[in-house]
Amino acid sequence: MTQPLSPAAQAVKNAVLALYSDEKVHRFGWQLDAPTVAAALRAAANQVVPEPDDIDKGELSLAAIRNRCKVRAEIHAIAAELEGGR
């Protein structure tokens, strides 16, 4: 049995499942969608919050850089959870 998802990961999963009108697809579709959704989350995180080495440190304070890195890590964690909690 899989562990329950965190509230953040469950919210993403619920948003995807809400797109299905057919209950049969709703039930089994997530198994196919989870890797795609996780990849999309990672791509979005990488675009919005680049790798720490790619951040222009001249424009941001150390606190802002740390905050961005924290947000990036949280989005990647949601993606990993969704893949593991299929």
N, C-alpha and C positions, 0 to 999 in steps of 0.2 A: 504494500500500500504506500502511496506517495504522501509526503507531508503536505499540509496545507500551504498555499502560497501566501506570501506577504501581502498586505493590503495593496501595495503599489503594483506588484506583479498580477494580482487578481484583477485589479482595475483594468490593466492592459488586456488581459485575457477576456474579461467581460465585454470590453469594447469590440474586440474582434468577433466574439460569438454573437453579439447583437446584430451583426451584419447578415447572419443566416436566417432566412425565413423558414426553411425546411427543417423540421426537428431532427430528422435523420442526419442531415448534413451538419446540423448544429452539434449533434452528439459526437460525430466522428471527425468533423472537419478540423478541430483543433490539433489533432495528431499530425495532420499535414501542414498546418499553418504555423505551429510553434517555431520551427527552425527559421522560417521566413520572417516572422515577426521579430525574433531575436536578432537576426541579421540586420533588419531595418533599424531597430533600436541602436545597435552598435554603430551603424553607418551615420545615423543622425547625431549620436554623441560625438563621433569623430569629426563631423563637420562643424557642429556648433561649438564644441569644446575640444580644440586640437590637443595633441600630445603636449605634455608640459614643455618639452624641448622646443616645440614649434610656436609657443606663445610669445608674442612680442613683450618681453619683460619691461621694456622702457615705458610702455603705456599703462601698465597695471601695477598696483601695489602688491606686496607679498600676500596680503590677506585676500585680495581679489583672485590671485593665481591659485591660492590654496582652495578657495571656494569653488573655482571652476574645476579644479582637479577632483574635488569631492563630488560635485555633481556628475562629472564624467564617470567616476568610479561607481556611483549609485545607479546610473543608467546601465552600465555594463553588468552590474550585479543583477539587475532585473532581467536582463537578457539571458544571463546564465541560469537564473532561477527558472525562467520560462522553459528553457531547453531541458533542464533537469526534471521539471515537475510536470512533464507532459502527461 
